[in-house]
Amino acid sequence: MMDFRVGRTLQLMGKTLPFILLRLVVFFGITLAYVIATGGGAGIGYLVGRVGDEPAGYAFFGGFVGFAVVSGVIYFLREYLLYLVKAGHIAVLVHAIDGKPLPEGKGQIAYATGEVRSRFVEASVLFAVDQLIKGVLKVINRLLMTIGNLLPIPALQGVMKFLTTVINLSLTYVDEVILAHNIRTQSTNPWASSREALVLYAQNYGKMLKNALFLAVIVWVLTLLIFLVTLAPFLALVSFFPEGAGFWTVVVAFVFAISLKAAIIDPFAMAALIQAYFKITDGQQPREDWVARLEGASSKFRELGEKATGHVPGLGASAKPGESTPPAG
């Protein structure tokens, strides 16, 4: 039996509809940018290639350049996408789960931005916390999936590697759950609250994994269906793309499917797993034996501890121990 309710999860998505719409706008914009840049690049490449009598090859290369440019821009914007879209949505989901009233429309987005800023002064702080969380989660997964390495059976080791890969994919949303804990506890020290949340996650690994695997199946089946449904109209674009650029229409169709997943399906999985985490860890305290295990296994967990010790509330980054908050002005 899962530790979340599907009906409750859908209700939470309805309450945070402004963020669902925001995600749709953002990820549709990303897909549109890929279509324009890839198609435009392929067109330019085709025209250049006609001079050398190799239009197909140049069209493919032009499409690649357009796709790469958009990918590069999105890579550099990832901190702000995390800060403004994902973290903001997590903030309103947490308040909705706890039954707190939420503003409607654009007011909800402004409200969430303020909540995120009160926990993480700037985007770079949230991004740094998120990267450390991801690093610790990888260690936790390896730490708790070592049975295949203990038994010298080649076939079993292969199976365990496959299972580890599946499990890592299923735990995509756990870093968001940790951020939800940060917001729910109203911590002014995101490093310390993230560390606490990671310990709670580790000591409840089995129950969290059960929920995550179930959600992963739902997420990827729905994503595959979206890809298959959207593939046909995107393939119809082949007739408008220059010769040799048809491959990129399939790639863009995949990007569109991933964008819809990020806009609609991911919030469902995220809301469900946050519910599960809050239910499973309710009333628990981090166990010292797990703190010690993670201290010994993960340098990033130790780094979280160091940053937590040196954190000064209200500053964008950790200060060194002993430093005081600088005076205003």
Buried (B, 14 or more C-beta within 10 A) or exposed (E): EBBBBEEEBEEBBEBBEBBBBBBBEBBBEBBBBBBEBBBBBBBBBBBBBEEEEBBBBBBBBBBBBBBEBBBEEEEEBEBEBBBBBBBBBBBBBBBBBEEEEBEEEEEBBEBBBEBBBEBBBBBBBBBBBBBBBBBBBBBBBBBBBEEBEEEEEEEBBEEBEEEBEEBBEBBBBBBBBBBBBBBBBEBEBBBBBBBBBBBBBBBBBEBBBBBBBBBBEBBBEBBEEBBEEBBEEBEEBBEEBBBBBBBBBBBBBBBBBBBBBBBBBBBBBBBBBBBBBBBBBEEEEBEEEBBEBBEEBBEBBBBBBEBBEBBBEEBEEBBEEEEEEEEEE
